Amino acid sequence: MENKYFAVGSRKTASAQVWLTPGKGEIKINNCSAKDYLGRVDLLETVLAPFKITNTLGQFDLVCKVAGGGVSAQAAAIALGTARALVSLNSNLRKTLKSAELLKRDPREKERMKYGLAKRRKRFQWTKR
């Protein structure tokens, strides 16, 4: 059986399950090619960032299952999962991935709606008379 490396990444409400296997560099997201699923070049660059930083581009096949959130958050979740899977594959890559801040989960979430306000922080206009 060939080696498979698994990791989970998340961003906002998106979560990604990532499997890395030695291969030719094919990327499948929800049984679809990455270019078709993401649709934008910048999101594809986000997904490929861990491979580019560690000079492993084209050495591994990436299979992802993503759910929740938007496409941008899903791309960031895949990047985090990929970085974690690369670290489980080779612990020497941890330093380069950490210095590039690819092992850090982005903590920003959607702010909750507060009562008495028009939006999350916007207030209603105040009139004296």
N, C-alpha and C positions, 0 to 999 in steps of 0.2 A: 504494500500500500504506500502511495506517495505521501509526502509530508504536507499536511494542511495546518495552517496557523490561523486561529480564530481570535477575533477581538470585537468589542462593541464600542461604538462612538455615539455621542449625542450632542445636540445643539438645539436650544429652545425646546420645542416639543417633538423634534425629529429624532429618531433613533435609527442607527445603522448596524447591522450585523455583517461583519466582513470576514471573508475567508481568503487567505493568500496561499497560492500553490505555485511551485516553480513552473515557469512556462515562457510564453512568447510576449507577454505584456498585454493580453486581451483583458478588457474591463467589461463586465456585465453587471448592470444594475437592474434588479427586478426582471431578470430574463430579457433584458433589452440592452443594446449597445450604449455606452456612456454618452456618445455624441448625440444619439437620438433622444435619450432620456433627459439629459440636462439641457440640451438645446442652445447653450451659450458657451462661448470659448472661455470666458473668465471662470465659469463654474468648473469646466474641465481642467483648467489650470489649478484650481483649488484642490481637486481630487488628486491630481498628479504631483502636487507639491512634495509630499513625503518621499516619493520615488526620486524626484529631481535632487532634493537635498542630500539624499544618501547615495546617489549615483547608482540606483538599482532599477532605472527606467528600462522596461523591456525584459526584465529577468523574471517577473512574477505575473501570474494571472490573478485577477482580482474579481471575486464574485461577491456581490452585495445584495442584501435585502433591506430596504429602507421603508419606513412608515412614519407618518405624521409630519407636521410642519410644511413648509414650502420647499421649493427646489433648492434655494440658496442654503437654507438650514440643513437640508439633506446632504448637500455637497460638503459642507463643513463637518457634518457627522461622519461621513465616509472618510474624510481626510484624517480625522482623529482616530477612527477605528483602524485605518491603514497604518498610521504611525505606531499605534499600540501593537498591532500584529507584527510589524517590522522589528520592534523591540523584543517581542517574544521569540522571534526568529533568531535575532542576533543582538545580544545585550550591549555590544560595543557601539551600536548605532544610537543608543539612548542620549549620549552627550550632544551629538549633532542635531538630533530631533528636538531636544529640550532647548538648545540655544536658539533654534529657529522658532520656538514657541508652538510647535505642532503637537506637543503632548499635553497642552493646557486646554481644558474644557472652557469654552467661552461662557461665563456665568450669567450673561445678560438675558433676562426673560422679559416677557410682556408685563407691563405694570398693571396692577389691578385698577378697576374703576372705583373711584371714591364717591360716596354720597355727597350731595351738595355741590358737585362740580359738573361742568359741561362735558369734559373729557377726563383723561387721566390726571392732568394738571391744570387744564384751562378752567378759568372761573367764569361765572356769569358776570355781565357788565353791571357795575354798581352805579346807581344814580341817587343823588342826594334828594332831588325833588321830582 
